[in-house]
Amino acid sequence: MPQKDLDRLKAVELAAVRKAADSLAHVSHVRGVSLKFFAVVPIGASKKTESKTNERN
């Protein structure tokens, strides 16, 4: 894939991430949830936590 296409793809992905972050910030602001929690916890961590919790039970 040419470098020009890779740069365009990166820009599109970055825009999508920013848009998601903006909508998440809006939702958390409305509900009063702290964004720090979302920034610290990587995607998929909640699934690992759930499986550990299920193993304990």
PDB file of N, CA, C, O and CB in Angstrom:
ATOM      1  N   MET A   1       0.858  -1.190   0.000  1.00  0.00           N
ATOM      2  CA  MET A   1       0.000   0.000   0.000  1.00  0.00           C
ATOM      3  C   MET A   1       0.901   1.250   0.000  1.00  0.00           C
ATOM      4  O   MET A   1       1.841   1.343   0.790  1.00  0.00           O
ATOM      5  CB  MET A   1      -0.974   0.000   1.250  1.00  0.00           C
ATOM      6  N   PRO A   2       0.611   2.185  -0.873  1.00  0.00           N
ATOM      7  CA  PRO A   2       1.435   3.407  -0.918  1.00  0.00           C
ATOM      8  C   PRO A   2       1.358   4.211   0.381  1.00  0.00           C
ATOM      9  O   PRO A   2       0.367   4.149   1.109  1.00  0.00           O
ATOM     10  CB  PRO A   2       0.997   4.289  -2.086  1.00  0.00           C
ATOM     11  N   GLN A   3       2.415   4.960   0.653  1.00  0.00           N
ATOM     12  CA  GLN A   3       2.485   5.753   1.880  1.00  0.00           C
ATOM     13  C   GLN A   3       1.338   6.744   1.979  1.00  0.00           C
ATOM     14  O   GLN A   3       0.824   6.996   3.068  1.00  0.00           O
ATOM     15  CB  GLN A   3       3.808   6.493   1.953  1.00  0.00           C
ATOM     16  N   LYS A   4       0.937   7.305   0.850  1.00  0.00           N
ATOM     17  CA  LYS A   4      -0.163   8.279   0.830  1.00  0.00           C
ATOM     18  C   LYS A   4      -1.447   7.651   1.378  1.00  0.00           C
ATOM     19  O   LYS A   4      -2.175   8.276   2.149  1.00  0.00           O
ATOM     20  CB  LYS A   4      -0.396   8.805  -0.607  1.00  0.00           C
ATOM     21  N   ASP A   5      -1.716   6.400   0.965  1.00  0.00           N
ATOM     22  CA  ASP A   5      -2.913   5.700   1.436  1.00  0.00           C
ATOM     23  C   ASP A   5      -2.812   5.373   2.924  1.00  0.00           C
ATOM     24  O   ASP A   5      -3.801   5.456   3.652  1.00  0.00           O
ATOM     25  CB  ASP A   5      -3.131   4.413   0.631  1.00  0.00           C
ATOM     26  N   LEU A   6      -1.613   5.002   3.369  1.00  0.00           N
ATOM     27  CA  LEU A   6      -1.419   4.705   4.796  1.00  0.00           C
ATOM     28  C   LEU A   6      -1.648   5.951   5.635  1.00  0.00           C
ATOM     29  O   LEU A   6      -2.267   5.882   6.697  1.00  0.00           O
ATOM     30  CB  LEU A   6      -0.002   4.147   5.051  1.00  0.00           C
ATOM     31  N   ASP A   7      -1.152   7.091   5.166  1.00  0.00           N
ATOM     32  CA  ASP A   7      -1.353   8.346   5.891  1.00  0.00           C
ATOM     33  C   ASP A   7      -2.834   8.697   5.971  1.00  0.00           C
ATOM     34  O   ASP A   7      -3.319   9.153   7.007  1.00  0.00           O
ATOM     35  CB  ASP A   7      -0.577   9.486   5.217  1.00  0.00           C
ATOM     36  N   ARG A   8      -3.538   8.483   4.881  1.00  0.00           N
ATOM     37  CA  ARG A   8      -4.975   8.780   4.847  1.00  0.00           C
ATOM     38  C   ARG A   8      -5.717   7.868   5.829  1.00  0.00           C
ATOM     39  O   ARG A   8      -6.600   8.315   6.561  1.00  0.00           O
ATOM     40  CB  ARG A   8      -5.540   8.605   3.404  1.00  0.00           C
ATOM     41  N   LEU A   9      -5.349   6.593   5.833  1.00  0.00           N
ATOM     42  CA  LEU A   9      -5.982   5.630   6.736  1.00  0.00           C
ATOM     43  C   LEU A   9      -5.733   6.019   8.192  1.00  0.00           C
ATOM     44  O   LEU A   9      -6.639   5.955   9.023  1.00  0.00           O
ATOM     45  CB  LEU A   9      -5.454   4.204   6.466  1.00  0.00           C
ATOM     46  N   LYS A  10      -4.489   6.424   8.495  1.00  0.00           N
ATOM     47  CA  LYS A  10      -4.164   6.862   9.859  1.00  0.00           C
ATOM     48  C   LYS A  10      -5.007   8.062  10.253  1.00  0.00           C
ATOM     49  O   LYS A  10      -5.501   8.134  11.377  1.00  0.00           O
ATOM     50  CB  LYS A  10      -2.669   7.207   9.979  1.00  0.00           C
ATOM     51  N   ALA A  11      -5.172   8.999   9.337  1.00  0.00           N
ATOM     52  CA  ALA A  11      -5.958  10.202   9.621  1.00  0.00           C
ATOM     53  C   ALA A  11      -7.416   9.838   9.887  1.00  0.00           C
ATOM     54  O   ALA A  11      -8.043  10.402  10.783  1.00  0.00           O
ATOM     55  CB  ALA A  11      -5.864  11.202   8.450  1.00  0.00           C
ATOM     56  N   VAL A  12      -7.948   8.910   9.124  1.00  0.00           N
ATOM     57  CA  VAL A  12      -9.338   8.481   9.309  1.00  0.00           C
ATOM     58  C   VAL A  12      -9.506   7.792  10.656  1.00  0.00           C
ATOM     59  O   VAL A  12     -10.482   8.036  11.365  1.00  0.00           O
ATOM     60  CB  VAL A  12      -9.775   7.536   8.170  1.00  0.00           C
ATOM     61  N   GLU A  13      -8.549   6.926  11.011  1.00  0.00           N
ATOM     62  CA  GLU A  13      -8.624   6.233  12.299  1.00  0.00           C
ATOM     63  C   GLU A  13      -8.534   7.220  13.455  1.00  0.00           C
ATOM     64  O   GLU A  13      -9.260   7.104  14.443  1.00  0.00           O
ATOM     65  CB  GLU A  13      -7.508   5.188  12.412  1.00  0.00           C
ATOM     66  N   LEU A  14      -7.632   8.195  13.320  1.00  0.00           N
ATOM     67  CA  LEU A  14      -7.464   9.197  14.370  1.00  0.00           C
ATOM     68  C   LEU A  14      -8.745  10.016  14.531  1.00  0.00           C
ATOM     69  O   LEU A  14      -9.163  10.315  15.650  1.00  0.00           O
ATOM     70  CB  LEU A  14      -6.269  10.124  14.051  1.00  0.00           C
ATOM     71  N   ALA A  15      -9.356  10.371  13.416  1.00  0.00           N
ATOM     72  CA  ALA A  15     -10.604  11.130  13.474  1.00  0.00           C
ATOM     73  C   ALA A  15     -11.698  10.310  14.156  1.00  0.00           C
ATOM     74  O   ALA A  15     -12.485  10.848  14.935  1.00  0.00           O
ATOM     75  CB  ALA A  15     -11.050  11.545  12.056  1.00  0.00           C
ATOM     76  N   ALA A  16     -11.747   9.029  13.868  1.00  0.00           N
ATOM     77  CA  ALA A  16     -12.758   8.159  14.486  1.00  0.00           C
ATOM     78  C   ALA A  16     -12.537   8.056  15.995  1.00  0.00           C
ATOM     79  O   ALA A  16     -13.491   8.075  16.772  1.00  0.00           O
ATOM     80  CB  ALA A  16     -12.724   6.752  13.848  1.00  0.00           C
ATOM     81  N   VAL A  17     -11.278   7.948  16.399  1.00  0.00           N
ATOM     82  CA  VAL A  17     -10.967   7.862  17.830  1.00  0.00           C
ATOM     83  C   VAL A  17     -11.338   9.165  18.526  1.00  0.00           C
ATOM     84  O   VAL A  17     -11.904   9.154  19.619  1.00  0.00           O
ATOM     85  CB  VAL A  17      -9.470   7.544  18.049  1.00  0.00           C
ATOM     86  N   ARG A  18     -11.018  10.285  17.889  1.00  0.00           N
ATOM     87  CA  ARG A  18     -11.358  11.586  18.481  1.00  0.00           C
ATOM     88  C   ARG A  18     -12.866  11.758  18.604  1.00  0.00           C
ATOM     89  O   ARG A  18     -13.362  12.262  19.612  1.00  0.00           O
ATOM     90  CB  ARG A  18     -10.769  12.727  17.640  1.00  0.00           C
ATOM     91  N   LYS A  19     -13.585  11.337  17.577  1.00  0.00           N
ATOM     92  CA  LYS A  19     -15.044  11.457  17.612  1.00  0.00           C
ATOM     93  C   LYS A  19     -15.628  10.595  18.733  1.00  0.00           C
ATOM     94  O   LYS A  19     -16.532  11.021  19.451  1.00  0.00           O
ATOM     95  CB  LYS A  19     -15.653  11.049  16.253  1.00  0.00           C
ATOM     96  N   ALA A  20     -15.103   9.393  18.871  1.00  0.00           N
ATOM     97  CA  ALA A  20     -15.566   8.501  19.939  1.00  0.00           C
ATOM     98  C   ALA A  20     -15.255   9.097  21.308  1.00  0.00           C
ATOM     99  O   ALA A  20     -16.077   9.036  22.223  1.00  0.00           O
ATOM    100  CB  ALA A  20     -14.915   7.108  19.805  1.00  0.00           C
ATOM    101  N   ALA A  21     -14.067   9.671  21.440  1.00  0.00           N
ATOM    102  CA  ALA A  21     -13.682  10.277  22.709  1.00  0.00           C
ATOM    103  C   ALA A  21     -14.575  11.476  23.037  1.00  0.00           C
ATOM    104  O   ALA A  21     -14.961  11.681  24.187  1.00  0.00           O
ATOM    105  CB  ALA A  21     -12.209  10.708  22.668  1.00  0.00           C
ATOM    106  N   ASP A  22     -14.894  12.254  22.015  1.00  0.00           N
ATOM    107  CA  ASP A  22     -15.776  13.407  22.226  1.00  0.00           C
ATOM    108  C   ASP A  22     -17.163  12.959  22.677  1.00  0.00           C
ATOM    109  O   ASP A  22     -17.729  13.533  23.608  1.00  0.00           O
ATOM    110  CB  ASP A  22     -15.885  14.243  20.940  1.00  0.00           C
ATOM    111  N   SER A  23     -17.709  11.942  22.025  1.00  0.00           N
ATOM    112  CA  SER A  23     -19.047  11.482  22.404  1.00  0.00           C
ATOM    113  C   SER A  23     -19.015  10.854  23.788  1.00  0.00           C
ATOM    114  O   SER A  23     -19.961  10.999  24.563  1.00  0.00           O
ATOM    115  CB  SER A  23     -19.592  10.474  21.372  1.00  0.00           C
ATOM    116  N   LEU A  24     -17.919  10.150  24.103  1.00  0.00           N
ATOM    117  CA  LEU A  24     -17.777   9.562  25.440  1.00  0.00           C
ATOM    118  C   LEU A  24     -17.688  10.670  26.489  1.00  0.00           C
ATOM    119  O   LEU A  24     -18.292  10.573  27.557  1.00  0.00           O
ATOM    120  CB  LEU A  24     -16.522   8.647  25.511  1.00  0.00           C
ATOM    121  N   ALA A  25     -16.945  11.702  26.181  1.00  0.00           N
ATOM    122  CA  ALA A  25     -16.810  12.826  27.111  1.00  0.00           C
ATOM    123  C   ALA A  25     -18.174  13.479  27.336  1.00  0.00           C
ATOM    124  O   ALA A  25     -18.510  13.856  28.459  1.00  0.00           O
ATOM    125  CB  ALA A  25     -15.789  13.867  26.573  1.00  0.00           C
ATOM    126  N   HIS A  26     -18.955  13.611  26.263  1.00  0.00           N
ATOM    127  CA  HIS A  26     -20.275  14.226  26.378  1.00  0.00           C
ATOM    128  C   HIS A  26     -21.182  13.379  27.271  1.00  0.00           C
ATOM    129  O   HIS A  26     -21.854  13.902  28.160  1.00  0.00           O
ATOM    130  CB  HIS A  26     -20.912  14.407  24.982  1.00  0.00           C
ATOM    131  N   VAL A  27     -21.194  12.083  27.029  1.00  0.00           N
ATOM    132  CA  VAL A  27     -22.049  11.182  27.809  1.00  0.00           C
ATOM    133  C   VAL A  27     -21.625  11.194  29.274  1.00  0.00           C
ATOM    134  O   VAL A  27     -22.466  11.276  30.169  1.00  0.00           O
ATOM    135  CB  VAL A  27     -21.990   9.743  27.244  1.00  0.00           C
ATOM    136  N   SER A  28     -20.318  11.111  29.514  1.00  0.00           N
ATOM    137  CA  SER A  28     -19.860  11.058  30.908  1.00  0.00           C
ATOM    138  C   SER A  28     -20.107  12.393  31.602  1.00  0.00           C
ATOM    139  O   SER A  28     -20.368  12.433  32.804  1.00  0.00           O
ATOM    140  CB  SER A  28     -18.360  10.691  30.976  1.00  0.00           C
ATOM    141  N   HIS A  29     -20.025  13.484  30.846  1.00  0.00           N
ATOM    142  CA  HIS A  29     -20.296  14.797  31.441  1.00  0.00           C
ATOM    143  C   HIS A  29     -21.764  14.882  31.859  1.00  0.00           C
ATOM    144  O   HIS A  29     -22.091  15.398  32.928  1.00  0.00           O
ATOM    145  CB  HIS A  29     -19.946  15.939  30.443  1.00  0.00           C
ATOM    146  N   VAL A  30     -22.629  14.374  31.005  1.00  0.00           N
ATOM    147  CA  VAL A  30     -24.059  14.418  31.297  1.00  0.00           C
ATOM    148  C   VAL A  30     -24.365  13.561  32.528  1.00  0.00           C
ATOM    149  O   VAL A  30     -25.171  13.950  33.373  1.00  0.00           O
ATOM    150  CB  VAL A  30     -24.883  13.932  30.075  1.00  0.00           C
ATOM    151  N   ARG A  31     -23.731  12.418  32.624  1.00  0.00           N
ATOM    152  CA  ARG A  31     -24.002  11.505  33.745  1.00  0.00           C
ATOM    153  C   ARG A  31     -23.131  11.802  34.954  1.00  0.00           C
ATOM    154  O   ARG A  31     -23.369  11.268  36.037  1.00  0.00           O
ATOM    155  CB  ARG A  31     -23.790  10.068  33.311  1.00  0.00           C
ATOM    156  N   GLY A  32     -22.129  12.643  34.780  1.00  0.00           N
ATOM    157  CA  GLY A  32     -21.244  12.975  35.893  1.00  0.00           C
ATOM    158  C   GLY A  32     -20.199  11.907  36.176  1.00  0.00           C
ATOM    159  O   GLY A  32     -19.682  11.821  37.290  1.00  0.00           O
ATOM    160  N   VAL A  33     -19.885  11.091  35.170  1.00  0.00           N
ATOM    161  CA  VAL A  33     -18.890  10.037  35.339  1.00  0.00           C
ATOM    162  C   VAL A  33     -17.511  10.593  35.016  1.00  0.00           C
ATOM    163  O   VAL A  33     -17.362  11.382  34.083  1.00  0.00           O
ATOM    164  CB  VAL A  33     -19.215   8.815  34.439  1.00  0.00           C
ATOM    165  N   SER A  34     -16.523  10.197  35.765  1.00  0.00           N
ATOM    166  CA  SER A  34     -15.163  10.694  35.536  1.00  0.00           C
ATOM    167  C   SER A  34     -14.543  10.006  34.321  1.00  0.00           C
ATOM    168  O   SER A  34     -14.621   8.786  34.178  1.00  0.00           O
ATOM    169  CB  SER A  34     -14.282  10.467  36.788  1.00  0.00           C
ATOM    170  N   LEU A  35     -13.930  10.802  33.452  1.00  0.00           N
ATOM    171  CA  LEU A  35     -13.267  10.246  32.270  1.00  0.00           C
ATOM    172  C   LEU A  35     -11.933   9.602  32.645  1.00  0.00           C
ATOM    173  O   LEU A  35     -11.392   8.806  31.878  1.00  0.00           O
ATOM    174  CB  LEU A  35     -13.048  11.341  31.212  1.00  0.00           C
ATOM    175  N   LYS A  36     -11.410   9.938  33.798  1.00  0.00           N
ATOM    176  CA  LYS A  36     -10.113   9.371  34.196  1.00  0.00           C
ATOM    177  C   LYS A  36     -10.196   7.852  34.238  1.00  0.00           C
ATOM    178  O   LYS A  36      -9.240   7.166  33.877  1.00  0.00           O
ATOM    179  CB  LYS A  36      -9.670   9.922  35.575  1.00  0.00           C
ATOM    180  N   PHE A  37     -11.324   7.330  34.673  1.00  0.00           N
ATOM    181  CA  PHE A  37     -11.505   5.888  34.732  1.00  0.00           C
ATOM    182  C   PHE A  37     -11.365   5.264  33.350  1.00  0.00           C
ATOM    183  O   PHE A  37     -10.692   4.246  33.185  1.00  0.00           O
ATOM    184  CB  PHE A  37     -12.865   5.546  35.328  1.00  0.00           C
ATOM    185  N   PHE A  38     -12.005   5.881  32.357  1.00  0.00           N
ATOM    186  CA  PHE A  38     -11.967   5.342  31.000  1.00  0.00           C
ATOM    187  C   PHE A  38     -10.575   5.468  30.396  1.00  0.00           C
ATOM    188  O   PHE A  38     -10.165   4.620  29.603  1.00  0.00           O
ATOM    189  CB  PHE A  38     -12.986   6.055  30.115  1.00  0.00           C
ATOM    190  N   ALA A  39      -9.844   6.517  30.764  1.00  0.00           N
ATOM    191  CA  ALA A  39      -8.514   6.728  30.215  1.00  0.00           C
ATOM    192  C   ALA A  39      -7.535   5.690  30.758  1.00  0.00           C
ATOM    193  O   ALA A  39      -6.611   5.277  30.057  1.00  0.00           O
ATOM    194  CB  ALA A  39      -8.023   8.144  30.533  1.00  0.00           C
ATOM    195  N   VAL A  40      -7.737   5.270  32.005  1.00  0.00           N
ATOM    196  CA  VAL A  40      -6.795   4.348  32.651  1.00  0.00           C
ATOM    197  C   VAL A  40      -7.062   2.896  32.258  1.00  0.00           C
ATOM    198  O   VAL A  40      -6.123   2.121  32.074  1.00  0.00           O
ATOM    199  CB  VAL A  40      -6.874   4.495  34.172  1.00  0.00           C
ATOM    200  N   VAL A  41      -8.309   2.532  32.131  1.00  0.00           N
ATOM    201  CA  VAL A  41      -8.664   1.136  31.856  1.00  0.00           C
ATOM    202  C   VAL A  41      -8.617   0.881  30.354  1.00  0.00           C
ATOM    203  O   VAL A  41      -9.377   1.491  29.602  1.00  0.00           O
ATOM    204  CB  VAL A  41     -10.071   0.798  32.420  1.00  0.00           C
ATOM    205  N   PRO A  42      -7.734  -0.016  29.907  1.00  0.00           N
ATOM    206  CA  PRO A  42      -7.663  -0.307  28.477  1.00  0.00           C
ATOM    207  C   PRO A  42      -8.889  -1.072  27.998  1.00  0.00           C
ATOM    208  O   PRO A  42      -9.583  -1.708  28.791  1.00  0.00           O
ATOM    209  CB  PRO A  42      -6.404  -1.101  28.164  1.00  0.00           C
ATOM    210  N   ILE A  43      -9.149  -1.005  26.703  1.00  0.00           N
ATOM    211  CA  ILE A  43     -10.288  -1.721  26.130  1.00  0.00           C
ATOM    212  C   ILE A  43     -10.053  -3.220  26.319  1.00  0.00           C
ATOM    213  O   ILE A  43      -8.951  -3.714  26.081  1.00  0.00           O
ATOM    214  CB  ILE A  43     -10.484  -1.364  24.609  1.00  0.00           C
ATOM    215  N   GLY A  44     -11.071  -3.925  26.737  1.00  0.00           N
ATOM    216  CA  GLY A  44     -10.957  -5.363  26.953  1.00  0.00           C
ATOM    217  C   GLY A  44     -10.657  -5.719  28.398  1.00  0.00           C
ATOM    218  O   GLY A  44     -10.781  -6.881  28.783  1.00  0.00           O
ATOM    219  N   ALA A  45     -10.268  -4.747  29.203  1.00  0.00           N
ATOM    220  CA  ALA A  45      -9.951  -5.034  30.608  1.00  0.00           C
ATOM    221  C   ALA A  45     -11.194  -5.455  31.373  1.00  0.00           C
ATOM    222  O   ALA A  45     -11.121  -6.286  32.279  1.00  0.00           O
ATOM    223  CB  ALA A  45      -9.316  -3.809  31.278  1.00  0.00           C
ATOM    224  N   SER A  46     -12.336  -4.882  31.007  1.00  0.00           N
ATOM    225  CA  SER A  46     -13.563  -5.221  31.722  1.00  0.00           C
ATOM    226  C   SER A  46     -13.927  -6.689  31.496  1.00  0.00           C
ATOM    227  O   SER A  46     -14.486  -7.324  32.390  1.00  0.00           O
ATOM    228  CB  SER A  46     -14.719  -4.307  31.273  1.00  0.00           C
ATOM    229  N   LYS A  47     -13.622  -7.238  30.323  1.00  0.00           N
ATOM    230  CA  LYS A  47     -13.911  -8.648  30.057  1.00  0.00           C
ATOM    231  C   LYS A  47     -13.040  -9.539  30.930  1.00  0.00           C
ATOM    232  O   LYS A  47     -13.510 -10.548  31.455  1.00  0.00           O
ATOM    233  CB  LYS A  47     -13.690  -8.980  28.568  1.00  0.00           C
ATOM    234  N   LYS A  48     -11.768  -9.168  31.089  1.00  0.00           N
ATOM    235  CA  LYS A  48     -10.870  -9.950  31.945  1.00  0.00           C
ATOM    236  C   LYS A  48     -11.372  -9.919  33.385  1.00  0.00           C
ATOM    237  O   LYS A  48     -11.365 -10.938  34.075  1.00  0.00           O
ATOM    238  CB  LYS A  48      -9.416  -9.407  31.865  1.00  0.00           C
ATOM    239  N   THR A  49     -11.801  -8.761  33.825  1.00  0.00           N
ATOM    240  CA  THR A  49     -12.297  -8.618  35.195  1.00  0.00           C
ATOM    241  C   THR A  49     -13.543  -9.479  35.398  1.00  0.00           C
ATOM    242  O   THR A  49     -13.702 -10.118  36.438  1.00  0.00           O
ATOM    243  CB  THR A  49     -12.611  -7.135  35.511  1.00  0.00           C
ATOM    244  N   GLU A  50     -14.417  -9.492  34.403  1.00  0.00           N
ATOM    245  CA  GLU A  50     -15.634 -10.291  34.516  1.00  0.00           C
ATOM    246  C   GLU A  50     -15.298 -11.775  34.635  1.00  0.00           C
ATOM    247  O   GLU A  50     -15.892 -12.483  35.448  1.00  0.00           O
ATOM    248  CB  GLU A  50     -16.549 -10.048  33.307  1.00  0.00           C
ATOM    249  N   SER A  51     -14.344 -12.251  33.823  1.00  0.00           N
ATOM    250  CA  SER A  51     -14.020 -13.672  33.867  1.00  0.00           C
ATOM    251  C   SER A  51     -13.389 -14.042  35.201  1.00  0.00           C
ATOM    252  O   SER A  51     -13.648 -15.128  35.720  1.00  0.00           O
ATOM    253  CB  SER A  51     -13.083 -14.044  32.719  1.00  0.00           C
ATOM    254  N   LYS A  52     -12.559 -13.158  35.771  1.00  0.00           N
ATOM    255  CA  LYS A  52     -11.970 -13.426  37.089  1.00  0.00           C
ATOM    256  C   LYS A  52     -13.059 -13.469  38.155  1.00  0.00           C
ATOM    257  O   LYS A  52     -13.032 -14.315  39.049  1.00  0.00           O
ATOM    258  CB  LYS A  52     -10.913 -12.354  37.446  1.00  0.00           C
ATOM    259  N   THR A  53     -14.009 -12.555  38.054  1.00  0.00           N
ATOM    260  CA  THR A  53     -15.107 -12.521  39.019  1.00  0.00           C
ATOM    261  C   THR A  53     -15.932 -13.801  38.921  1.00  0.00           C
ATOM    262  O   THR A  53     -16.339 -14.354  39.943  1.00  0.00           O
ATOM    263  CB  THR A  53     -16.003 -11.282  38.786  1.00  0.00           C
ATOM    264  N   ASN A  54     -16.179 -14.269  37.719  1.00  0.00           N
ATOM    265  CA  ASN A  54     -16.958 -15.495  37.537  1.00  0.00           C
ATOM    266  C   ASN A  54     -16.210 -16.714  38.079  1.00  0.00           C
ATOM    267  O   ASN A  54     -16.829 -17.636  38.610  1.00  0.00           O
ATOM    268  CB  ASN A  54     -17.287 -15.698  36.054  1.00  0.00           C
ATOM    269  N   GLU A  55     -14.875 -16.719  37.945  1.00  0.00           N
ATOM    270  CA  GLU A  55     -14.095 -17.838  38.462  1.00  0.00           C
ATOM    271  C   GLU A  55     -14.190 -17.902  39.983  1.00  0.00           C
ATOM    272  O   GLU A  55     -14.254 -18.991  40.553  1.00  0.00           O
ATOM    273  CB  GLU A  55     -12.629 -17.719  38.023  1.00  0.00           C
ATOM    274  N   ARG A  56     -14.198 -16.759  40.636  1.00  0.00           N
ATOM    275  CA  ARG A  56     -14.278 -16.718  42.100  1.00  0.00           C
ATOM    276  C   ARG A  56     -15.617 -17.260  42.581  1.00  0.00           C
ATOM    277  O   ARG A  56     -15.690 -17.954  43.595  1.00  0.00           O
ATOM    278  CB  ARG A  56     -14.072 -15.283  42.615  1.00  0.00           C
ATOM    279  N   ASN A  57     -16.678 -16.934  41.842  1.00  0.00           N
ATOM    280  CA  ASN A  57     -18.009 -17.383  42.243  1.00  0.00           C
ATOM    281  C   ASN A  57     -18.150 -18.833  41.858  1.00  0.00           C
ATOM    282  O   ASN A  57     -19.196 -19.436  42.097  1.00  0.00           O
ATOM    283  CB  ASN A  57     -19.129 -16.523  41.593  1.00  0.00           C
TER     284      ASN A  57
END
